[in-house]
Structures are given as C-alpha cells and as structure tokens.
Amino acid sequence: MIFVTRDPRKPEVWANLKQFWNTGKAEAVDPATGDKVTRDVVFIKVPLGLNSAPPVPTENPLTAEKVMLGKKLYFDTVISSNGKVSCASCHNPALGFTDQLKTSTGIFDQKGGMNAPTVYNSGYHLLQFWNGRAPTLEHQAQGPPQNPLEMHDGKGNPWYQVVSRLRKNPEYVEAFAKVFGTLPTRDAAAKAIAAYERLVLTGNSIVDRAELAMRTRVEEEGEGKLETNAADFTKVLKDALASKDTEALEALGLEASSDSGKISEVAASIQRGKVLFSNKARCNSCHVGDNYSDSQFHNLGIGAKDGAWPEGADLGRFGAQETGHKDASLIGAYKTPGLRQLLSTAPYMHDGSEATLEAVVDLYNKGGNLNPHLSNKMRDEPSERDAAKNGQKAVIPRKLLLTTDEKKDLVNFMKALQGESSAEIIAKP
C-alpha cells in the first residue's frame, strides 16, 4: 500500500489517480533475493491539503488485507463484553467519525466524561486521546475494550475475553492467519484497527483548493506573493458551483441552484477570516500545519469555576503524565484538535461544552476561562504594578477584541475547512 501526495514537481502522478483507493502494479526488490519483482499494490490518493502521508510504524506496515481486517473489527460489536458496542458506536463515519454527542454513551448506556474526538486525520497526531495518554493509534486501540465505561463489563481480563471471542469466529481465525500468520491476538487486533484508522483522511476543502489556485496563479504570472486573495476563493467557489459540489457549498450556507450571486461576498469573508486566523485572532499559535493542530496541550479554562480549578476535576495532560515527569503547567490542559470537518464533529471541546463554532470563537474572544493554569498562549502580560502585587503570578486572560463582523469572517474560514468525507471503501461497513 503506497500513499501518494500531491508533489508540485510531478502533480500529474497524483492527478492521474481517479479515486482514493486505486489498485495497480509497482516494481520492487525482493528483500530475500535482490531480484526485481512486480507487485500488486494499492495507491492511496492522499486528499488535497495533506502534503505528507500519515506516519506508519515500521512494525506495522500497511497492507490492503490488514486495513480490511481492521475495518471489520472497527465496526464489529464483538469487541465489547455485551456485544452491543463497537468502535463505530462512538466514532461513526456518518457522524464525522464521532457520535455528535456532548459526551459518549458506552456499555450498559453509561455516560463517559469526554467528547468523542474524530478519527479523521488522527494518524497525524503525535499523541492520542484528549490527554495524550496513548503514544500511537496501536496503543489507543487497546484502551476502549478494557474501559468499564466504554466496552468492558468489569468482569475478568478484558483483552483475554476479546481474543477468546475472536478465536471462536472462523472468519476472524482465517483473516488473522492470512494477515499476521497467527491466531487472533491483542497485538494483531490493535495493529489492524490502527492500520484502518490511518486511512480515515479528509482534505480537499475550499481552503485547500484556494491555496492550489493561488499557487497556480503565481506560477502562471511569474510573480507575486504566495498568499491567497478573495479572487482565489471566488474561483474555487465558482468551480464548486459548476460541478454541483453540494458538500463544499452547503458548509458555507450556499445552494448550487440559487446562490451564485453570493459567491464573491462569501469568498471575501473567507479571505478576511483567513487573515484574522493568523493575525488578530491568533488561532495559528496552536492550530498549525496541514491538520491545523500542534498536537500539544493547552488549558483554555474549560471546566474552571470562579477563577479556580475545581478540586476533583479532571487534570488533563498533567494527570496522564508519568509520576516523576509531571508538569504542573499542564493541569487541565487538553490536546489541540484539528480544524477539518468541524461542521460534522460538533459539539466542541474535550467535554462537548461548546455547541457551535460561534460559541467557540466567543470563548477565545474573551480569553478563555480564568484559572491559575490558563495556557500562556491565552494570557496577557501583566502590568508592572500587577506583576509586583502578585509576585509575577498574575493570570490575565488575553481578550481578542474581535468585532461581530470579524467573528463571522473567522467562522466562515473554519467552515471553508470542511473537506470531503472518507471514501466509501473506508466509511461503509
């Protein structure tokens, strides 16, 4: 299995792939003999905007058979103790690979304490889970089957039971033997699920298309800065209108049949929002890169009350760090989520406390919620008087002072990051 990203030096290689999953042939060298051989391969067309492939561990190389086994496990309730909960129960492809609930419902209809993060582009994150307690997707896949709020009934050894159930299923016995050469094991199951999740990708948003249009324009003109303008967004929105790309247009509240006159206005708003994102609104201090996440952890004050961090509240990244390596500045800090597919993955924040993008912008606009552990990126510098008075420990939330129109433009930019849904071969059970 080979990932193919759009290389500006050879754009035709990527462009000639007609779909996400493409079967074909490729020459390789047999590691045992050194002879050249021709192999059957699957070329994965990485969506526009993702300029690198998700990292793949050397001990878990991707194969089509492994991905399909992982997909089968992902949608199968056999992993849960009561046979009623699957990975897809909380990370449903039809719901943006989330459940669109404030917090998720697990085994025996129990409510968890966290909002289900999307699987989209999760292969790019440096750590997994909101508090980063899992270093890889392989590690993350082992968590829910043993969690008494998610998949396990609390009786006996959870993974021993999962493996026992899989070994009683002839289809799984055959599939694991074909992919791994063994009976079903915990290690192999985790690797298969992780392999599948690495292919849950999204991109090709209006923003990505405008970036490509801008680069094409600059190359053709032979001059100019590599910066988008409203005309670039107008062009790609008109192209979306012409191709009846309802997914991209509806994200921005546009109808292909009747809203052609609004294109220029919406394009200008997106461009203004893009400028705000990297300047006055300071979003790109954490939301960076192709996936719009630094994969780091920040306290925004979600859960803080009356300027304090409540006793007994979840400690976020601090709580997940190993004893002897705990960083007190990360109390109540949670991972920066990516910003793609936001309209499919509401509500927002680790506890699902913000229902809309407008509410999220309002939270940032006021500087988050005051608490002693507020991220440095959310703070204003204290005045000399306040610093002296508080022993250099004053916490002052940094207000963005966005106007009503600026907030609207910023939200429109985030809506323009709504990309394409996963290909049917990945998203359909």
C-alpha positions in Angstrom: 0.0 0.0 0.0 1.5 3.3 -1.1 0.4 6.8 -0.1 0.5 9.4 -2.9 0.5 13.0 -2.0 0.4 15.9 -4.5 4.0 16.7 -5.3 4.2 20.1 -7.0 7.2 18.8 -9.1 5.1 15.9 -10.5 1.5 16.9 -10.0 0.3 14.6 -12.7 1.1 11.4 -10.7 -1.4 12.5 -8.0 -3.9 13.9 -10.5 -3.9 10.7 -12.6 -5.3 8.7 -9.6 -9.0 8.8 -10.2 -10.1 7.9 -6.7 -9.0 7.4 -3.1 -8.3 3.7 -3.4 -6.5 2.6 -6.6 -5.3 -0.8 -7.4 -2.2 -1.2 -9.6 1.3 -2.6 -10.1 4.6 -1.4 -8.8 8.2 -2.7 -9.2 10.1 -3.6 -6.0 13.2 -5.5 -4.9 12.7 -8.9 -3.3 14.5 -8.5 0.1 15.4 -12.2 0.1 16.9 -12.5 -3.4 17.6 -8.9 -4.5 15.6 -9.6 -7.7 13.3 -7.1 -9.2 9.7 -8.1 -8.9 6.3 -6.7 -9.8 3.8 -6.5 -7.0 0.1 -5.8 -6.7 -0.3 -2.6 -4.8 -3.0 -0.1 -3.7 -2.2 3.5 -4.3 -3.9 5.8 -1.7 -4.6 9.2 -3.1 -4.0 11.5 -0.1 -6.5 14.3 -0.1 -5.5 17.7 -1.3 -4.1 19.9 1.5 -2.4 17.0 3.3 1.1 17.4 2.0 2.6 14.4 3.8 1.3 10.9 4.4 0.4 9.8 7.9 3.4 8.2 9.6 3.4 4.4 9.6 5.4 2.4 12.2 7.9 0.1 10.7 6.5 -2.8 12.8 3.0 -2.3 11.4 3.3 -1.8 7.6 0.1 -1.2 5.7 -1.5 -3.8 3.5 -4.9 -3.9 2.0 -5.8 -7.1 3.8 -4.8 -5.7 7.1 -6.8 -2.5 6.6 -9.9 -4.5 5.7 -9.4 -6.7 8.8 -9.1 -3.5 10.9 -12.2 -2.1 9.3 -14.2 -5.3 10.1 -13.0 -5.1 13.8 -13.8 -1.4 13.9 -17.5 -1.9 13.0 -17.9 -5.2 15.0 -19.6 -5.2 18.4 -17.8 -8.5 19.2 -15.1 -6.4 20.9 -17.4 -5.3 23.7 -18.4 -7.5 26.6 -22.1 -7.3 25.9 -21.8 -7.5 22.1 -23.6 -4.1 21.7 -20.8 -1.5 21.4 -18.2 -1.1 18.6 -15.6 1.5 17.8 -18.1 2.9 15.3 -20.7 3.4 18.1 -18.8 6.5 19.3 -16.8 7.2 16.1 -19.5 6.8 13.4 -18.4 7.7 9.8 -21.9 9.0 9.2 -21.4 11.5 12.0 -17.9 12.7 11.2 -16.3 9.7 12.9 -17.8 11.0 16.2 -21.2 10.5 17.8 -22.1 14.2 17.8 -23.0 13.9 21.5 -21.7 16.1 24.3 -20.1 13.0 25.9 -20.3 9.4 24.7 -22.6 6.6 25.7 -20.8 3.3 26.3 -21.6 -0.2 27.6 -24.9 -0.6 29.5 -25.8 3.0 28.4 -23.2 4.5 30.7 -22.2 8.1 30.1 -18.5 8.9 29.8 -16.9 12.2 30.7 -15.3 13.1 27.4 -16.5 14.2 24.0 -15.6 11.6 21.3 -12.7 13.0 19.2 -13.0 12.4 15.5 -10.9 9.7 13.9 -10.4 11.9 10.8 -6.6 12.6 10.3 -5.8 11.1 13.7 -2.8 9.4 12.2 -1.1 12.8 12.1 -1.4 13.4 15.9 1.8 12.9 17.9 -0.3 11.5 20.8 -3.8 10.1 21.1 -6.8 10.8 23.4 -7.6 14.2 24.7 -4.9 13.9 27.4 -2.3 12.2 25.2 -2.1 9.1 27.3 -1.6 6.9 24.2 1.6 7.4 22.1 0.2 5.7 19.0 -3.0 4.6 17.3 -2.0 1.0 18.1 -1.9 1.9 21.8 -5.1 3.9 21.6 -7.0 1.0 20.0 -6.3 -1.1 23.1 -8.0 1.4 25.5 -11.8 1.2 24.9 -12.1 -2.6 25.0 -10.8 -2.6 28.6 -12.6 0.6 29.8 -15.7 -0.2 32.0 -17.4 2.9 30.8 -16.9 2.1 27.1 -16.8 -1.6 26.2 -16.0 -3.8 29.2 -18.4 -5.2 31.8 -15.7 -5.1 34.5 -15.5 -8.9 34.9 -12.3 -10.7 34.3 -9.4 -9.8 31.9 -10.9 -7.7 29.1 -8.5 -8.5 26.3 -8.3 -12.2 27.2 -12.0 -12.2 26.7 -11.9 -10.2 23.4 -9.3 -12.6 22.0 -11.3 -15.6 23.1 -14.4 -14.3 21.3 -12.4 -13.6 18.1 -10.8 -17.1 18.1 -14.3 -18.6 18.3 -15.2 -16.9 15.0 -13.9 -18.9 11.9 -13.9 -15.8 9.7 -11.5 -14.0 12.1 -9.3 -17.0 12.6 -8.9 -17.2 8.8 -8.4 -13.4 8.4 -5.7 -13.2 11.2 -3.9 -16.2 9.8 -3.8 -14.6 6.3 -2.7 -11.1 7.6 -0.5 -12.0 10.6 0.2 -15.7 10.3 -1.2 -16.3 13.8 -4.5 -16.8 15.6 -6.2 -13.6 16.7 -4.1 -11.8 19.4 -4.3 -8.4 21.2 -1.2 -7.2 19.4 -2.6 -8.1 16.0 -6.0 -6.7 16.6 -4.6 -3.3 17.7 -2.4 -3.2 14.7 -5.2 -3.9 12.3 -7.5 -1.3 13.8 -4.7 1.3 13.7 -4.0 0.4 10.1 -7.6 1.1 9.2 -7.7 4.4 11.2 -4.7 5.7 9.3 -6.7 5.7 6.2 -9.5 7.8 7.7 -8.4 11.0 5.9 -10.1 14.2 4.9 -8.9 17.2 2.9 -9.8 18.9 -0.4 -11.6 21.7 1.4 -12.4 25.1 -0.2 -9.3 26.5 1.6 -7.1 23.8 0.1 -8.4 24.4 -3.4 -7.9 28.2 -3.0 -4.3 27.5 -1.9 -3.7 25.5 -5.1 -5.5 28.1 -7.2 -3.2 30.8 -5.7 0.0 28.8 -6.4 -1.1 28.1 -10.0 -1.9 31.8 -10.4 1.5 32.9 -9.1 3.3 30.4 -11.3 1.4 31.5 -14.4 2.0 35.2 -13.7 5.7 34.6 -12.7 5.4 37.0 -9.8 3.5 37.8 -6.7 3.4 36.6 -3.1 2.3 33.1 -2.2 -0.8 34.4 -0.4 -4.4 33.8 -1.3 -6.8 36.6 -2.1 -10.5 36.9 -2.4 -10.3 36.1 -6.1 -8.8 32.7 -5.4 -11.7 31.8 -3.2 -14.1 33.2 -5.7 -12.6 31.0 -8.4 -12.8 27.8 -6.5 -16.3 28.5 -5.2 -17.5 29.1 -8.8 -15.8 25.8 -9.7 -17.7 24.1 -6.9 -20.9 25.7 -8.1 -20.3 24.5 -11.7 -19.6 20.9 -10.5 -22.5 20.9 -8.1 -20.2 20.2 -5.1 -23.0 20.4 -2.6 -20.8 19.2 0.3 -18.4 22.1 0.0 -21.1 24.7 -0.8 -23.6 23.7 1.9 -20.8 24.0 4.5 -20.9 27.7 3.7 -24.6 28.0 3.5 -24.7 28.2 -0.3 -27.0 26.4 -2.6 -25.8 25.3 -6.0 -29.0 26.2 -7.7 -29.7 29.7 -6.4 -26.7 31.4 -4.6 -24.3 32.2 -7.4 -24.7 35.9 -6.7 -23.4 35.4 -3.2 -20.1 33.8 -4.2 -18.0 37.0 -4.2 -19.3 38.1 -0.8 -18.6 34.7 0.8 -15.2 34.5 -0.8 -14.2 37.9 0.6 -15.4 36.8 4.0 -13.4 33.6 4.0 -10.2 35.6 2.9 -10.7 38.1 5.7 -11.2 35.2 8.1 -8.0 33.6 6.9 -6.1 36.8 7.6 -7.7 37.0 11.1 -6.9 33.4 11.8 -3.1 34.1 11.5 -3.1 37.6 12.9 -5.6 39.3 15.3 -7.3 36.1 16.3 -4.0 34.3 16.9 -5.6 30.9 16.1 -2.4 29.7 14.3 -0.4 29.9 17.6 -1.9 26.4 18.2 -3.8 25.4 15.1 -0.9 24.9 12.6 0.1 22.6 9.8 -1.9 20.6 7.3 -4.1 19.2 10.1 -4.4 22.6 11.9 -3.1 21.2 15.2 0.2 21.5 17.0 -0.6 18.2 18.8 0.3 20.0 22.1 -1.8 20.5 25.2 -3.3 23.8 26.5 -5.6 24.9 29.3 -8.4 27.1 28.0 -10.2 27.1 31.3 -12.8 24.6 30.2 -14.3 23.3 33.5 -12.9 26.2 35.6 -15.2 27.8 38.1 -14.9 31.2 39.7 -11.4 31.6 38.5 -10.2 28.3 40.1 -9.6 24.7 39.0 -12.2 22.7 40.9 -11.0 20.1 43.4 -11.5 16.6 41.9 -11.8 17.9 38.3 -10.0 16.0 35.6 -6.4 17.1 35.4 -6.0 16.7 31.6 -2.4 16.2 30.3 -1.0 16.5 33.8 -3.0 13.6 35.0 -1.8 11.4 32.1 1.9 12.1 32.6 4.0 9.6 34.4 4.9 10.1 38.0 8.2 11.8 38.2 7.6 13.6 34.9 4.5 15.7 35.7 4.4 19.3 34.5 2.1 21.4 36.7 1.7 23.9 33.9 -0.4 21.2 32.1 -3.1 20.9 34.8 -6.4 21.0 32.9 -4.6 21.1 29.5 -6.0 19.1 26.6 -4.8 18.3 23.1 -5.3 20.8 20.3 -7.9 19.3 17.9 -7.6 19.6 14.2 -9.9 22.0 12.4 -11.0 19.9 9.5 -14.6 18.6 9.3 -15.7 20.8 12.1 -19.3 21.0 10.9 -19.5 17.2 11.1 -18.0 16.9 14.6 -19.9 19.3 16.9 -20.1 19.8 19.8 -16.7 21.1 20.6 -14.0 20.9 23.4 -13.0 17.9 25.3 -16.2 17.9 27.3 -18.5 18.9 24.4 -19.4 22.1 26.3 -19.5 24.4 23.2 -22.3 23.6 20.8 -21.4 25.9 17.9 -18.3 27.4 16.2 -19.7 30.8 17.1 -19.6 29.8 20.8 -16.0 28.6 20.4 -15.0 31.9 18.9 -16.7 33.7 21.8 -14.8 31.7 24.3 -11.5 32.6 22.7 -12.6 36.2 22.2 -12.9 36.6 26.0 -9.5 34.9 26.6 -10.9 31.5 27.8 -12.0 31.0 31.4 -9.8 32.4 34.1 -7.9 29.8 36.2 -4.4 29.5 37.7 -3.3 27.1 35.0 -4.5 29.0 31.9 -2.2 28.4 29.0 0.4 31.0 28.4 -0.9 31.4 24.9 -4.2 32.6 26.3 -2.7 35.1 28.7 -1.9 38.8 28.5 1.3 40.0 30.0 0.6 41.5 33.5 1.4 45.2 34.0 4.4 46.1 36.2 2.0 47.0 39.0 0.0 43.8 38.8 3.2 41.7 38.5 4.7 43.3 41.6 1.5 43.0 43.5 1.0 39.3 42.6 4.6 38.2 42.7 4.8 37.8 38.9 2.0 35.3 39.1 -0.9 37.3 37.8 -3.1 35.5 35.3 -4.9 37.8 32.9 -6.9 36.2 30.0 -6.0 37.8 26.7 -9.1 39.2 25.0 -9.0 39.2 21.2 -11.5 42.2 20.9 -13.0 40.7 17.7 -15.9 42.6 16.2 -19.2 41.0 15.3 -18.2 41.0 11.6 -14.7 39.7 12.4 -16.2 36.8 14.3 -18.4 35.9 11.4 -15.5 36.0 9.0 -13.4 33.7 11.2 -16.3 31.2 11.4 -16.7 31.3 7.6 -13.0 30.5 7.3 -13.4 27.5 9.6 -16.4 26.3 7.7 -14.4 26.6 4.5 -12.1 23.9 6.0 -14.9 21.4 5.7 -13.4 18.8 3.5 -14.6 15.7 1.7 -15.9 12.7 3.6 -14.0 9.5 3.6 -14.3 7.3 0.5 -17.0 4.7 0.7 -14.5 1.9 0.9 -13.4 3.3 4.2 -16.6 4.7 5.6 -19.1 2.0 4.8 -19.2 -1.2 7.0 
